[in-house]
Amino acid sequence: MALADDIQNLTKQALSALQESHDYYTYSKRLWHLLPDVVMEGRKFTFRNLATGTSINEQLLLHRAQPYVANYLIPYTFQHFVSLFEDFFFDLLRCWLAAYPDSLSKKQVEMSAVLKASDKNAIILTVVEKELNDLKYQRLDQWFKYLKELTNLDFSMASEIQELAEIKASRDILIHNNGIVNATYVSKAGPRARYKEEDELEIPEPYHRASWETVNKVVRNVSAAFIGKLRKSPS
């Protein structure tokens, strides 16, 4: 049951990190919402950024509060949700492939990797990492197709996987195309696409919350399917 324990630990770490990320968003937003009350009380202050040499007083900061939340706090925590899912997904696959390397028996290994490896386990890990690196460049639906073929598990999450595909496509546009929707987004997002080409992608608060809930649900369901399979398997 060592593998089941490893997956359970990965799940706890992922869910804890997701909770912490959303807590950061929520409590930071509430602090910004307290700022008008502080200013109305007549509080005066000035902050200086020693790195940039800029300074700001309470009035200017109040003027910037909403843009800071909309343009930085929401998009960056949204991107973090997706990154946490990706870390969980590939750490899970890494554990599974290391425990059941027979599925990689037909993969080729460069002789240089063999010569550098200290033992058989090191060679296996080299093959596993190459397999995962290749998979990362594929679309999210291919990730789950690979997972199903590898484990023979049916996750029964077609709707959530479609939602997650759009969420990941949105994250990719924010990072790689400055938030401007292109054909790649439309293709990756599929039937859940929220925008068409040349639109400016936005992350409204309800969508931010729904994305967090989707990631949370997928992590829980994938983990439960894996652990259920392992506990039913003979020792």
Secondary structure, DSSP 8 states (H G I E B T S, - for coil): -HHHHHHHHHHHHHHHHHHHHHHHHHHHHHHHHHHHHHHHTT---EEE-TTT--EEEHHHHHHHHHHHIIIIIHHHHHHHHHHHHHHHHHHHHHHHHHH-GGGGTT----HHHHHH-SSHHHHHHHHHHHHHHHHHTS-HHHHHHHHHHHH------HHHHHHHHHHHHHHHHHHHSTTB--HHHHHHHGGG----TT-B----HHHHHHHHHHHHHHHHHHHHHHHHHHHHS--
